[in-house]
């Protein structure tokens, strides 16, 4: 998979920028993918899990 970043974990805002989507959509998809890690008030998203989930939306024609 092609990665635009070298990080395994990102915050919501950074993830939304990396994947070119609004922050609310990124948050929703990250939660659906079960890629969210919460440490007190710090929330991180695992990019590997998120990308695997994102691939399930691929159109095959």
NORBELCOR-V99998 format. One record per backbone hydrogen bond with DSSP energy under -1.0 kcal/mol. NH is the residue of the N-H (numbers start at 1). CO is the residue of the C=O. E is the energy in kcal/mol with one decimal. If there is no record, write none. Layout:
nh=(NH & NH)
co=(CO & CO)
e=(E & E)
This chain:
nh=(10 & 15 & 16 & 17 & 18 & 19 & 21 & 26 & 27 & 28 & 29 & 30 & 31 & 32 & 33 & 35 & 37 & 39 & 42 & 44 & 45 & 46 & 47 & 50 & 51 & 52 & 53 & 54 & 55 & 56 & 57 & 58)
co=(45 & 11 & 12 & 13 & 14 & 15 & 16 & 22 & 23 & 24 & 25 & 26 & 27 & 28 & 29 & 30 & 44 & 42 & 39 & 37 & 10 & 35 & 8 & 46 & 47 & 48 & 49 & 50 & 51 & 53 & 54 & 55)
e=(-1.9 & -2.6 & -2.5 & -1.7 & -2.5 & -2.5 & -2.4 & -2.2 & -2.7 & -2.2 & -2.6 & -2.7 & -2.2 & -2.3 & -2.3 & -2.5 & -3.2 & -3.3 & -2.5 & -2.9 & -2.9 & -2.8 & -3.2 & -2.3 & -2.7 & -1.8 & -2.0 & -2.6 & -1.9 & -1.3 & -1.7 & -1.6)
